[in-house]
Amino acid sequence: MTAELALGTYRCRAIPEAAARAAASGAQWIDTAPNYAAGRAQTLLAPALAAHPSLRVSTKTGYFTAATGTDAVHAGVLTAEHQAVRSLGRIRPKLRTSVGSSPLLQLAGHSLAPEYVRWQTGRNRAELGREKLDLVLLHNPESAHPGDRAALHRAIREAFVVLEEEVAAGHVAGYGIATWAGLEDDAFTVGELLGLAAEAAGGRHHLAAVQLPVSLVMMTPITQALDGAGPLPAAADAGLRVMASAPLHGGGLPAMVDRELADLIRPGLTPAQAGVLAVASCPGVTTVLLAASSAPHWGQAADAVAQPSLTTAQLREIADVLASP
């Protein structure tokens, strides 16, 4: 059985229409973040979520836009410029504003500071119009302390403590991480994340999901999984939801898949469908995030995940073809 298709709103051009279309097609999940669509993604999603209360939503905490950074400064969760610099992995100064009579830097960047994680989680609930969020993911936590695993793990554990408190308060059902390179670069492993969650909870934890890129371009998770290694089997063994992001590599993959490769994957599929089916067939993947806003694109992707899964032998053959010079 292949993984389910879900709407991913990163680079989604028409979020309200895409959300309504995903709901109408039977999708169960929508993935978003407070910095997507220049900070507007969550408010754009709110009407569709209100119209379809059974839709589950995963959102994130970590990155903030310049406008959100200013609001966080006013809220006291990102304070003076130098304090913010110490707590942020990356900062992009935008312009100077003022709070009272003190000039402060308007910030756009990333923070896993506990006060900020708590504040942004509450803001996410308000923008999405949901009393309880299904998933809150730490967004690219590897950005917080690049090159310093010990400091990064402390930051993740402290953020997990906040998210466990949010679960206890009834504001969040579960949490996890959404990473681009953290698992592949060994900034953390699934086993380490489970250990940090157990420490944060003092026992039974609510770490529920990992999100990472999986595609015919970013094949490492697939090739590792075929040998029973890497993050996908580890997450599956722990009962975690595995959300595959960028299955079409930002829309660039179909142009890289020729007819021969598409037919090797499954005769008759388009290059885009072939790419989606390969990801959906990968052992351990439960959810494939697709930023499809048009009805034809969504329909084609839905047809692809409705296909029988590729076998391990077929996936190995595809991996071998892609690895050949």
N, C-alpha and C positions, 0 to 999 in steps of 0.2 A: 504493500500500500504506500502510495506517495504521500509526501507531506501536504499540509493544507496551504492554500494561498491566502495571503493577507495583504492589506494595503499598507505600503510604506510611504510616508508623506515627504521624505527627503527628495528634493527636486521634483516633486509632484506639481504640475503646472496649474491644475484646477482642483484644489483640495475639496471644496464642498461638493462638486459634481462627482469627483472620484469616490468620495465617501458614500454618497447616496448610491452610486453604481455598485460599489463593493457590497454594501448592505443588501441591495436587491438581488445580488448574485449568490447570496448565502455566506459571504465571508464572515468569520467570527471575530477577527482581530483587525485593529487599525493601530499602526505604530507612528509615533510622532515625537516631537521634542520642542521645548520652548524657544529654541533659536531657529527652528525651521521657518521658511518663508519670511525671512527678515523679522522673526519674532511674532508673526501673525498666525502660524499654523494652528495653534490650539483654539483660538477664538473662531477661526474659520471652520474648525471641526465641530464646535459645540452644537450647532443646530442639527447636524446629522446624528450626533450622539443622543440628543434629546429625542429625536424622532425614532431612533432605533435603540431603545434602552438595553437590548440584549447584546449589542455590540460591545466587545471587550476592547480596552484601550491600554496600550503601553506607552509611557512617556519617559522622560529622562530628567536628570538633574546634573549640572556641571557647567555647561557652556551658558553664557549669557550675552545678549546683545548690548550695545551701548546704552540703549534706553532702559533695559532691565538693570544694567549695572548702576545706573543713576538711581533707579527706584530702590535698589538694594542698599545703596549708600544712605538714602533718606531713611530707610527702615533700620539702619544700624547694623546690618549683617555683613556689609562690606564697609569698613569705616575709613580711616585716613589712608591716603595713597600708599604710604610705606607699609602699613599693615596689610593692605590688599596685595601689594607686591610679594610679601612673604607667603601669603596663602594661595597665590595663583600660580598655575603652571605656565600659563602664557597670558600676556596682556597686550592689547592693542590700544594705545591711547587715541581717543577720537577728538575731543575738544574740551575746553575748560568751562565749567559751570560753577555754581556756588551753592553752598548749603549755609544759610544764614549769611555771615560775613566772611566765611572761610572758603577760599577757592579750593576746589577738589577736581581731580581728574575724572572725566566721564570715561568709564571703563567698558571694554568689551573683551571678554576673556573666559577663563575657566576657573572654577573653584570647587573643591570638595570640603571646604570648611564646614563643620557640623551646623553652625548657625545658618549658613547659606543653604545647605541641603534641606534643612527643615523649612526655611522660608520659601525656597523655590518649590518644594513639594506642595505646600499650601497654595501657592500661586497657581501651580498647575491645576489643582482641583478647581479653583475658582474659574480659570480660563476655559477649562473643558466642561464646566457645569456638572461635575460629578462629585458626589459626597465621598465616594470611595473609588480610588484608582486601582485597576487590576494589576498593573505592574509599574514600578518606578525603577529605572535602570540608571546606574552611574554611567555617565556619557564619556567615553574614552578616558577612563581614569588614569591610564598611562601618561596622560598629559600633565598630571599633577606634579610628579617628581621624576622626570626622565633621568634614567641612569642611576637612581637610588632606590633599589627595591625595598629596603627596610623602611624608608620614609614613606614610600608609596603604600606599602602594606599597612602601615599604621594609619594612613589617611583613609584607606578603604575600610579598615575595621571601624574607625570612628564614624564614618558615614553610614556603615551598616548598623551601628548602634542607634543612630537617629532613625533609620528606616525601620528597625525593629520596634522602636517607640511609636512610629506612625502606624505600624501594623496593630500594635496593642491598643491604640486609640481608635481603631476602626477606620482610619483614613486610607489605608493601603492594604491590598490583599497579599502582595508578595513583591519581591525586589530582585534585582540582578545587576548585570553589567552589560553595556553595549560598547564593544571595542572595535577598533579598526585593526590595530596591530599588536595589542597587548598580549594576546595569547600566542601569536606566531613569534613575537620577539621575546617571549618568555619573561615578560614583566611580571606575570603571574600565571599560575596554572589553575585549572578547574579545581583540583584538589586543594590548592592553597586558598582559593576563594571560599570553598566549603568550610575549611578550617577557620578562616577569619569570620565567617558568618556564625559558626558555632561559638566562637569566643565572644562575638558581639551580643549574641542572644543568651549566653550563659547556659547553652544546651541546645534544645530543639530550636532550629532557626527557620526563617521564611525565605531563604535564597531560593528562587524559583525559576530563573531563566538566565541564559546567556545569549547575546546577539553578536554575530561576527560575520565578516564577508565570506561568502562561499560562491564560487563561480568557476566557469571553465578557464577564466584568466587567473583567479586566485584559487588554485587547485590544491594547495598544501593541506587544508583540512580534509579534503576528499581522499587524497592519496594516503594520508595518515590513517583515516578511518578504515580504509580497506585493509590495513594491517592491524586493525584493532587498537590503534594508538592515537594520540592527539586529543584535542579538546572534545570532539564530538562523541566518541564512545564514553569518555569520562563523564560528560554531562548526561548522556542517556542512562548510564549506570546509576547515576544519582537521582534520576527522575526529573531532571530539569528540562524545561522547554528550551529548544534550540531554534533561534530565529536567524535564518540566513538572510543577510542584507546584501544589496548590490548583486543580485543573481545575474543581471545583464550588464554588470560593470558600468553603471552610469549610462546605459543606453548604447555603449560602444561595442558590446559583444556581438550583436547580430552581423555587423559588417565584417567581423573576424572569422565567422563560421561559414565555410563554403558548403556547397551542396553535398560533397562527398562526406564531410564530417556530420552534417545534419542527418544524412541517410544512415550513417553508421549508428548514430544515437537512436533514431527511430524513423524509418522511411515514411515520407509524406509530411513530416513536420517542417514548419518554417525554421530558420536559424534561431529566432527568438524562442520558439516553443521548445526546440531541442535543448537550448541552454537552460530553460526553466525546468524541463523534465530531468535533466542530469542532476541539478541541484536538489530537486524534490526527491530524487531517488537515493540521495547520499545517506548512508547509515547514520542515524542519530538526529538528522534534521527533522524537526516537527513542523516548522512554519517557514514559508518562503515569502519575503517582503518584496512586493512589486509596486513601483510608482506608476501604475497605469491609470490614466485619466480618461481615455477614450473607450467607448463601448467595444469596438473591434479588438483593441489590444487586450482589454480585460477578458473578453470572451475567448480569445486565442490562448491566453495563459491558463484560463480555467479548463479549457479542453486539454491542455498539456498535462496539468496535474491530475486530470481524470484518467490518464493513460496508466496501464500497468507499470509498476516500477521497473527500472533497469536492474538487471541482476548484478551481483558483485563482479562476475566475469566480464560483463559488458562495460561496467565502469572501469575495470582495469584496462580493458582494450582501449577505451577512450583516453585514459590517462597515458598509456603507452604511446598512442598516436600523437598526443599533444606534446609529449616529452621528446619525441624524435626530432632530429635536426631537419 
